[in-house]
Amino acid sequence: MGENTFGTRFKITSFGESHGKVIGVILDGVPAGLKISLDDIQKELDMRKPGQSHLTTSRSEFDKATIQSGTFNGITTGAPICLIIKNTDIDSSNYEEIKNILRPSQIDYSALKRYGGFADYRGSGRFSGRITAGFVMAGAIAKQILKKYDIIIFAYTKSIGTITDDIKDVKVNEETVEKREKSLVRALTPEKSKMMEDLIEKVKNDKDSIGGTIKCIVKNLPEGIGSPIFNSLEASISKAIFSIPAVKGIEFGAGFKAGSMKGSEHNDPWIIKDGKIITTKNDSGGIIGGISIGMPIEFTVVVKPTATIGKIQKTVNYKTMKETKIEITGRHDPCIVPRAIVVIEAMTAIVLVDHLLIQAKIPSVL
């Protein structure tokens, strides 16, 4: 597994497995002189951790972050920063019982063919969504850097199943954040939130799962950020987002709807407002030609239904090469969307800091 590092100037290296001793991340390229707030890192982790409500997995992890290197007196030194979280609530017994049976739409068969049966299968091991806790820690530090430049990232649940909470011109402020955090599914409209909660509860009772979408908005990113052709801002964000387990799609601005639009409908007219060049709408999602234009970056991410469900499913035992059935027990999320929101924000923050460092918009010493 040699592809665990992401980034050019602001690099993160992810390590650990779902049922291993620790999970963590190493950050290289963090500017010196940044005062690190462990409280801010912990707040981000608390948004991702399991056991938040009856709508999430019952696995109970405190997910307490500790910094192992790269800071002195709470301030970054410019050296690599290592953060870890200890895994404490581990139960591998269910995985021992089914280790030779391929779980539908899980990593079992792919990993078997790629790593010859040596990959850790407990809780999907290296491929588990649990590794995203490391992404969140790295993203929390990236957000602390972006905060100095008033660059804000905000994501929320746009849909669960067919229930959509699509709001135009979302005002990203403290009130909106509070509204999101009052919702168990992290939607913005209370009525839609209740409908989504009820749907997840029903799916959970049916021993099934449900997918959804997450909308992410970036405010105040300056114009001219992005390095085409193969390191465009869209390409970098997309690669980062697709590193998150369960993500199956991404669209910027009008996205796939653009395929049914005319140019006169999709084009974003330029105007001058308060001495600044802006567009009257934002179907481009704030990026043209892979480069930011100063408008909000807007994209929507598709999150698939959790593959681990309690229903009886057809499968095979790869040891006996016989068809069989599987009924998975244990702890899992009926819907991963609410916990994935902070991960989407984290990976976006990492990309933005990396691009800003590449273009020398952020100094090596803050």
C-alpha positions in Angstrom: 0.0 0.0 0.0 2.4 2.7 -1.3 -0.1 5.4 -2.0 -0.9 6.8 1.4 0.5 10.3 0.9 -1.6 13.2 -0.6 -0.5 16.7 -1.5 2.4 18.6 -3.1 3.6 21.3 -0.6 1.1 20.6 2.2 1.3 16.8 2.4 -0.6 14.3 4.6 0.3 10.7 5.1 -2.5 8.5 6.5 -1.8 5.4 8.6 -3.6 2.9 10.8 -6.5 0.4 10.5 -10.0 0.2 11.9 -9.2 -2.5 14.5 -5.5 -1.7 14.9 -3.9 0.0 17.9 -4.0 3.5 16.5 -5.1 5.6 13.5 -3.3 8.8 12.6 -1.8 11.2 10.1 1.5 12.9 9.5 1.5 16.4 8.1 4.5 17.8 6.2 4.8 21.3 5.0 2.8 23.0 7.7 4.2 26.6 8.0 6.2 27.4 11.2 4.7 29.8 13.7 1.1 28.5 13.7 -0.5 28.3 17.2 -2.3 24.9 17.2 -5.6 24.7 18.9 -6.2 21.1 20.1 -9.7 22.2 21.1 -10.5 23.0 17.5 -9.1 19.7 16.4 -11.2 17.9 18.9 -14.4 19.8 17.9 -13.9 18.6 14.3 -13.3 15.0 15.5 -16.4 15.1 17.6 -18.4 15.8 14.5 -17.1 12.6 12.9 -16.8 10.2 15.8 -19.2 7.2 16.1 -22.0 6.9 18.6 -23.3 10.5 18.2 -26.9 9.5 18.2 -29.3 6.6 17.7 -28.9 7.2 13.9 -25.2 6.2 13.9 -23.1 3.2 14.7 -23.0 2.2 18.4 -19.2 1.8 18.3 -18.1 4.1 21.2 -14.8 5.8 20.5 -13.7 9.0 22.3 -11.4 9.8 19.4 -9.1 12.0 21.5 -6.3 13.5 19.4 -2.8 13.7 20.6 0.1 15.5 18.9 3.3 13.4 18.9 5.7 15.8 17.0 6.1 19.0 15.1 5.1 21.5 17.7 7.0 23.3 20.6 5.1 25.2 23.2 1.9 24.6 21.2 3.3 26.3 18.1 4.4 24.6 14.8 8.1 24.4 14.2 8.0 23.6 10.5 8.9 19.9 11.2 6.4 17.1 10.3 3.4 16.9 12.7 2.2 13.5 13.8 -1.3 13.1 15.3 -2.7 9.9 16.6 -6.0 8.5 18.0 -6.1 5.2 20.0 -8.7 2.6 19.0 -10.4 1.5 22.2 -13.8 0.0 21.4 -12.8 -2.9 19.2 -14.8 -6.1 18.7 -13.3 -8.3 15.9 -15.2 -11.5 16.7 -17.9 -11.0 14.0 -15.2 -10.6 11.3 -13.4 -13.7 12.4 -16.6 -15.7 11.8 -17.1 -14.4 8.2 -13.5 -13.9 7.1 -13.8 -16.3 4.2 -17.1 -14.9 3.0 -17.2 -12.0 0.6 -19.5 -9.2 1.9 -21.5 -7.6 -0.9 -20.1 -4.3 -2.1 -17.3 -4.4 0.5 -13.5 -4.3 0.0 -13.1 -8.1 0.7 -12.7 -9.3 -2.9 -10.8 -6.3 -4.2 -8.3 -6.5 -1.3 -8.0 -10.3 -1.7 -7.0 -9.9 -5.4 -4.7 -6.9 -4.7 -2.9 -8.0 -1.6 -3.1 -11.8 -1.7 -5.1 -12.3 1.4 -2.7 -10.5 3.7 -4.7 -7.3 4.2 -6.3 -6.8 7.6 -9.9 -7.8 7.2 -11.2 -6.7 10.6 -13.6 -3.9 10.2 -12.3 -3.5 6.6 -8.9 -2.6 8.0 -7.1 0.0 6.0 -10.1 0.6 3.8 -12.5 1.5 6.7 -14.1 4.8 7.0 -12.4 5.0 10.4 -9.2 6.1 8.7 -10.9 9.4 7.9 -10.4 10.5 11.5 -6.8 11.2 10.4 -8.1 13.3 7.5 -10.2 15.3 9.9 -7.2 16.0 12.2 -5.1 17.2 9.2 -8.1 19.2 7.9 -8.5 20.9 11.3 -5.0 22.2 11.1 -5.6 23.3 7.5 -8.7 25.1 8.6 -6.7 26.9 11.3 -4.4 28.2 8.5 -7.2 29.2 6.3 -8.9 31.1 9.1 -6.0 33.5 9.1 -7.0 34.4 5.6 -10.8 34.5 6.2 -11.3 31.5 4.0 -14.4 29.5 5.2 -15.5 26.0 4.3 -19.0 24.9 5.1 -20.8 21.6 4.2 -24.3 20.3 5.0 -26.6 17.4 4.2 -28.3 18.2 0.9 -30.3 15.0 0.6 -31.0 11.6 2.2 -32.6 9.2 -0.2 -35.1 11.2 -2.1 -35.6 13.9 0.6 -33.8 17.0 -0.5 -32.8 20.1 1.5 -31.5 22.2 -1.3 -31.1 25.9 -0.3 -30.0 28.6 -2.7 -27.5 31.3 -1.6 -26.7 29.7 1.8 -25.4 32.3 4.2 -22.3 30.9 5.8 -22.2 32.3 9.3 -22.4 31.2 13.0 -26.2 31.1 12.9 -26.1 28.7 9.9 -23.5 26.4 11.6 -25.7 26.3 14.8 -28.7 25.4 12.7 -26.8 22.6 11.1 -25.6 21.2 14.4 -29.1 21.2 15.9 -30.0 18.7 13.2 -29.2 15.0 13.8 -28.6 14.6 10.1 -26.8 18.1 9.7 -29.5 19.5 7.4 -30.4 23.1 7.4 -34.3 23.0 7.3 -35.9 21.6 10.5 -38.8 20.1 8.6 -36.6 18.3 6.1 -34.2 17.2 8.9 -37.1 15.5 10.7 -38.2 13.7 7.4 -34.6 12.5 6.9 -34.3 11.3 10.5 -37.5 9.3 10.1 -36.3 7.8 6.9 -33.0 6.7 8.4 -34.8 5.3 11.4 -37.1 3.3 9.1 -34.1 2.0 7.1 -32.3 1.1 10.3 -35.3 -0.9 11.6 -35.4 -2.7 8.2 -31.8 -3.7 8.7 -30.9 -1.7 5.6 -29.0 1.5 4.8 -29.5 4.7 2.7 -27.3 7.1 0.8 -27.4 10.8 0.2 -25.6 13.9 -0.9 -23.5 16.6 0.8 -23.1 20.2 -0.5 -19.9 22.0 0.2 -19.3 25.8 -0.1 -16.0 27.7 0.1 -16.2 31.4 0.7 -13.5 34.1 0.2 -11.0 32.0 -1.7 -9.1 34.5 -3.9 -9.1 34.5 -7.7 -6.4 32.7 -9.7 -6.0 29.6 -7.5 -5.4 26.4 -9.4 -2.7 25.0 -11.7 -4.0 23.4 -14.9 -3.9 21.1 -16.6 -3.5 18.1 -14.4 -3.5 19.9 -11.1 -6.6 22.1 -11.6 -8.6 23.1 -8.6 -11.5 20.8 -9.6 -9.1 17.9 -10.2 -7.4 18.3 -6.9 -10.6 18.6 -4.9 -12.1 15.6 -6.8 -9.1 13.4 -6.1 -9.2 14.4 -2.4 -13.0 13.8 -2.1 -12.8 10.4 -3.8 -10.2 9.3 -1.2 -13.1 9.2 1.3 -14.6 5.7 1.5 -18.3 5.6 0.3 -18.0 8.6 -2.0 -19.3 7.7 -5.5 -19.6 11.1 -7.3 -19.0 14.8 -7.3 -20.3 17.7 -9.3 -19.3 21.4 -9.4 -21.9 24.2 -9.8 -24.7 23.1 -12.1 -22.9 19.8 -12.4 -24.7 17.1 -14.4 -27.6 19.4 -15.0 -25.3 21.3 -17.4 -25.7 18.4 -19.8 -29.3 19.4 -20.5 -28.7 23.2 -20.5 -28.0 25.6 -23.3 -24.9 27.8 -23.2 -27.1 30.8 -22.7 -28.5 29.1 -19.6 -25.3 27.8 -18.2 -23.0 30.8 -18.8 -22.4 33.0 -15.8 -22.6 36.7 -16.9 -19.9 39.1 -15.6 -20.8 42.3 -13.8 -19.0 44.9 -11.7 -20.3 45.3 -8.1 -18.7 47.6 -5.5 -15.7 47.9 -7.8 -15.2 44.1 -8.0 -15.7 41.8 -11.0 -18.2 39.0 -10.1 -20.8 36.8 -11.9 -24.6 37.2 -11.6 -25.0 33.5 -10.8 -22.7 30.6 -10.2 -23.4 27.6 -12.4 -19.6 27.2 -12.9 -19.2 26.5 -9.1 -16.6 29.2 -8.7 -14.1 27.5 -11.0 -13.4 28.1 -14.7 -10.7 26.3 -16.5 -9.6 24.7 -13.3 -8.9 28.1 -11.7 -10.9 30.0 -9.0 -12.7 33.1 -10.1 -13.4 34.6 -6.7 -17.0 33.4 -6.5 -17.9 30.8 -3.9 -16.6 27.3 -4.7 -19.7 25.0 -4.7 -19.8 21.3 -5.2 -22.0 18.4 -4.3 -20.8 14.9 -3.2 -22.7 11.6 -3.6 -22.3 9.2 -0.7 -23.5 5.6 -1.3 -25.5 3.6 1.2 -23.4 1.9 3.8 -22.4 -1.5 2.4 -22.7 -3.3 5.8 -26.4 -4.2 6.3 -28.3 -6.7 8.4 -30.4 -8.2 5.6 -29.7 -11.7 4.3 -27.7 -11.4 1.0 -26.3 -13.7 -1.6 -22.5 -14.1 -1.7 -19.7 -16.7 -2.0 -17.2 -18.4 0.3 -13.9 -17.9 -1.6 -12.2 -20.7 0.3 -14.8 -23.4 -0.5 -15.8 -21.7 -3.8 -19.4 -22.3 -3.0 -22.3 -19.9 -3.1 -23.8 -19.1 0.2 -25.8 -16.4 2.1 -24.6 -13.9 4.7 -26.4 -12.0 7.5 -24.1 -9.4 8.9 -24.4 -8.6 12.6 -22.5 -6.0 14.6 -22.3 -2.2 14.5 -22.7 0.0 11.5 -24.2 3.3 10.3 -27.5 3.1 8.5 -26.5 6.3 6.8 -22.9 7.7 6.7 -23.8 11.1 5.4 -24.0 13.1 8.6 -20.6 11.9 9.8 -19.0 12.4 6.4 -19.7 16.2 6.3 -16.7 17.2 8.4 -14.5 14.8 6.3 -15.6 16.6 3.1 -14.7 19.9 4.8 -11.3 18.5 5.9 -10.1 17.2 2.6 -11.2 20.5 0.9 -9.2 22.5 3.4 -6.1 20.3 2.8 -6.4 20.9 -1.0 -6.8 24.7 -0.6 -3.8 25.1 1.7 -1.7 23.0 -0.6 -2.7 25.1 -3.7 -2.1 28.4 -1.7 1.3 27.2 -0.7 2.2 26.1 -4.2 1.3 29.6 -5.5 3.1 31.3 -2.5 -0.1 32.9 -1.3 0.8 31.5 2.2 4.3 32.1 3.6 6.4 29.2 5.0 6.5 31.2 8.3 3.2 32.6 9.6 
